[in-house]
Amino acid sequence: MDTRTTRRVVLLGAVVGAVAGCSTAAVPYAANEAGQIPDNSNMPAATEGAAMPAAAQPAAAQPATTTGIVLGDVKDIPVGSGVIYTAAQVVVTQPVKGEYRAFSAVCTHVGCILNKIANGTIDCPCHGSEFKITNGAVVTGPAPSPLPKKKIKIKDGKVILL
């Protein structure tokens, strides 16, 4: 048996080594170089201005108390739509007047931040996933699962993330 290293064996080893160094795992859109999502839990929230007219944009979030973070004014959340608070990675919707829902603003496909609310859906800019404003369910994939629910409360006309 011939035990010499051939050019074909060397090339095959290089290809296998290169492929082994690559990963097909989904890396969240907001991830750092190590593939980890930064902990933004103590960062104040901001709003996604492109999703609504300037007159309806909520104020920047401010610390409330030890019980939560003020995201904005309840009057700024349109009926049949919502507001995306990108810094807090939360979307708050008002499917019907006086009924508020909150979900993660991180797409369940590969972790992109949702950027638009239109026609009853919360939309992802990366691969076109759409989620219902009523319950966060997937309307259009490739997202494999609904948006996780978030807890909020309405107090003194403010939306507070718990």
N, C-alpha and C positions, 0 to 999 in steps of 0.2 A: 504494500500500500504506500502511495506517495504522500509524505507528510509535509511537503513544501507549502509555504503560504503563497497562494496565487493572487493575482490582481483582483480576480472576482471575489475571493474571500475577504480581502482588505476592503473593497468597496461595499460589500454586503455588511460588514461590521460597522462601517461608517454610517451607512443608512440606518441600521438598527439603532445605533447610538443616538443619532439625530432624532429619530422618531420617539425613542424612549424619553428624550428630554422635553418633548412637546406634550401638552395636556389637552384633552378634549373637554375637560370639565368646564362648566359655565362659570365665568367670573363676573360678579356683579358689576354693573355700570359704575357705581360709586366706589369700587374697590381700590385699594392702594396697590403698590407694586407687588406686595406679597399676596394679593388676592383676597384681602380681608376688608370688610366694610368698616369704616371708622365709626367709633362710638360718638354719635352726635347728640346723645341724650341731654347734655347740659347746654347745648347751643340754642340761642333764641331762634324761633322760626321766622321765615320770610315767606313772601307770597310769590306766586307765579303770575307776573303781570300780564303776559301775553294771553292768558286764558279769559280775561274779562276787561271791560272798558276801564280807563283810568279812574273814573268817578266811583267805580264800585270796588276798587282795590282795597282790601283790608289793611289796616295799619300793621307795621312790623310787630311781631310778637314780643310780649314783655313778660318777665317772670310774674306769676300771680302770687302764689303762696307755696307752702310746701306740698300742697295738694295738686299742683299742676302748672301748666304753662298756658298763658293767654295766647291764643292763635290770632284772634281778630274779633271784629264785631259781627254779631249774628245777622245784622241787617245787610251785610255785604255778601251773604251767601244767597244766590238767586234760587227761586223756586224752580224745580225741574232741572237743576244744574248743581254747581258746587264750586269750591275753591281748592286749589292745590297749594299746600304750604311746603315748598320744596326743602327748606332747611330742616324742618321737623319731620320730613318725609311722611306727611299725612295728607289725605284728601278728605274734606268734609263736604257732604252733599245735603241737599234739601229736596228729596224726591217730591214731596207734597208740602204745602204750607205748614210750617211749624213742626215738621218732623225732620230731625237731623241724624245723619249717619256718618260714621268716620271709618276710614280704612287706611291701610298702609299705602303709601304712594310709590312703593317699590314693586315693579312688575314681577310676577311669579315665574316668568320665563327665564331671564338671565339677569334680573336685578336692575334694569334701567329705571330711571325715575319717570313716572307718568307726567305728561306735560299738557294735556288738553282734556276739556270736558265739553262734549257736543252731542246732541241728539240722544241724550239719555245714557251715554257711555263715558267712561274715563279711559283715555287712550294713551298707548305707549308709542313713543316715537321710534323705537329701535326696530321692532319686527311686526308692528301692526296689531298687537293684542288689544282687545277692548273688553271692558268690564262694566256691568250694570251699576248705575248710580244707586239703585235701591238696596242691593245686597252684596255687591262686589263680585258677583258670579261672572265667569268667562262668557262673553258673547262671541268673540272671535279670537282664535288662537294665533300663535302657538303656545300661549300661556297654559300650563297644565292644571292650574288650580286657581280658585278664587282669591281675591285680595284678603289678607287677614284683617279682621275687624280691630278697631282701636276704640278705646273708651274716651268719651268726652262728656262734658256737662256744660249746660248753658246757665250762666249766672250773671245777673246785672247786664244783660245784653251782650255778653262776651262768650266766645267759644273757648273752653278750657280743655286742653289735652291732659288727661289723667295719667 
